Amino acid sequence: MGTDTTLYDIVVFLHILSVVIGIGGVMLNGVYAAKAQKAGGPAAGAIMQANFDVTMVAEKFIYAIPVFGIALVVLSDKVFEMSQVWLWLSLVLYVVAMGISHGVMIPNGRKMLAGPSSPEEAAAIGKKLATGGMTLDLLAVVIIGLMVWKPGF
């Protein structure tokens, strides 16, 4: 196969498209949270629900990112190999990010949408979401940097 084929180019396109829609769809979640907090009342709930719904769509594209990425490694005809630092480290960081998403962000997003029982609970949930969101943003930047500069290639 190799990297100079139409199939390879199509998979690169799908990989990048998945990143743009998936990561792009969640990268600014903190902006939505700030707008919801400022709006207050029913408007806050509507903003958060819309953001959560968009996040659940983006998540499907996020799942596709490593699928297309690994396909590119396979199609590259050994130009790229999983033993290269930039590839295995990106995959490890992706798994960490998915753990944060499923262990912190999604459950706490659901709790926030369900309506915390007190202002203190809302603040605690908000802090978890803010910390998790900032961590995910940082991981996304690091992974994209690994993809661009390819250390160990």
C-alpha positions in Angstrom: 0.0 0.0 0.0 2.1 2.9 1.3 1.4 6.5 2.0 1.1 7.6 -1.6 -2.2 6.0 -2.4 -5.8 7.3 -2.7 -6.9 4.9 0.0 -4.3 6.3 2.4 -5.4 9.9 1.6 -9.0 9.0 2.2 -8.2 7.5 5.6 -6.1 10.6 6.5 -9.1 12.8 5.5 -11.4 10.7 7.7 -8.9 10.7 10.6 -8.6 14.6 10.5 -12.3 15.0 10.0 -12.9 12.9 13.1 -10.5 15.0 15.1 -12.1 18.3 13.9 -15.7 17.2 14.7 -14.9 15.1 17.8 -12.3 17.2 19.6 -13.6 20.4 18.1 -17.1 19.5 19.4 -15.9 19.3 23.0 -12.9 21.6 23.2 -15.0 24.7 24.2 -17.3 23.0 26.7 -16.0 25.3 29.4 -17.3 28.3 27.4 -20.8 26.8 27.4 -20.5 26.1 31.2 -19.5 29.8 31.8 -22.4 31.0 29.6 -24.8 28.7 31.5 -23.6 29.9 34.9 -24.0 33.5 33.8 -27.5 32.9 32.4 -28.8 31.0 35.4 -32.3 29.5 35.9 -34.0 27.5 33.1 -31.7 29.1 30.4 -28.7 27.5 32.2 -30.3 24.1 32.0 -31.1 24.5 28.3 -27.5 25.6 27.5 -26.1 22.7 29.5 -28.5 20.2 27.9 -27.6 21.4 24.4 -23.9 21.2 25.2 -24.3 17.7 26.6 -26.2 16.6 23.5 -23.5 18.0 21.2 -20.8 16.3 23.3 -22.6 12.9 22.9 -22.5 13.3 19.1 -18.9 14.5 19.2 -18.0 11.4 21.3 -18.8 9.1 18.4 -16.3 10.9 16.2 -13.7 10.8 19.0 -14.1 7.0 19.1 -13.2 6.9 15.3 -10.0 8.8 15.8 -7.8 5.9 16.8 -9.5 3.5 14.4 -8.5 5.7 11.5 -5.1 6.4 13.0 -4.3 2.7 13.4 -5.6 2.1 9.9 -3.1 4.7 8.7 -0.2 2.9 10.4 -1.3 -0.4 8.8 -1.7 1.2 5.4 1.7 3.0 5.6 3.6 -0.1 4.6 5.9 0.2 7.7 6.6 3.9 7.2 4.9 4.3 10.5 5.0 1.7 13.3 3.3 1.5 16.6 6.7 1.3 18.3 7.4 4.9 17.4 7.1 7.1 20.5 4.7 9.6 18.9 2.2 6.8 18.1 2.2 4.7 21.2 2.3 7.7 23.5 -0.6 9.3 21.6 -2.6 6.1 22.0 -1.8 5.9 25.8 -2.9 9.6 26.2 -6.1 8.9 24.2 -6.9 6.0 26.6 -6.3 8.3 29.6 -8.5 11.0 28.0 -11.3 8.4 27.5 -11.0 7.3 31.1 -11.4 11.0 32.2 -14.4 11.4 29.8 -16.2 8.3 31.0 -15.1 8.4 34.7 -15.5 12.2 35.4 -17.1 14.2 32.6 -20.1 12.2 31.5 -21.3 11.1 34.9 -20.8 14.6 36.4 -22.4 16.2 33.4 -25.5 13.9 33.9 -25.5 14.8 37.6 -25.4 18.5 36.8 -28.3 18.1 34.3 -30.3 16.2 36.8 -30.1 19.1 39.2 -27.8 19.1 42.2 -29.5 18.9 45.5 -27.6 22.0 46.9 -25.5 24.9 45.8 -22.5 23.1 47.4 -23.1 20.0 45.4 -23.4 22.1 42.2 -20.1 23.8 43.0 -18.4 20.5 43.7 -19.7 19.0 40.4 -18.7 22.2 38.5 -15.2 22.0 39.9 -14.9 18.3 38.8 -16.1 19.3 35.3 -13.8 22.3 35.1 -10.8 20.3 36.2 -11.6 17.4 33.9 -12.3 19.7 31.0 -9.0 21.5 31.4 -7.2 18.2 31.6 -8.9 16.9 28.4 -8.0 20.1 26.6 -4.4 19.8 27.6 -4.3 16.2 26.5 -5.8 17.1 23.2 -3.1 19.8 22.6 -0.4 17.3 23.6 -1.7 14.6 21.3 -2.1 17.0 18.4 1.5 18.2 19.0 2.7 14.6 18.9 0.9 14.1 15.6 2.5 17.2 14.1 6.1 16.9 15.3 6.2 13.1 15.5 9.0 12.6 18.1 10.7 9.3 17.7 9.9 9.1 14.0 
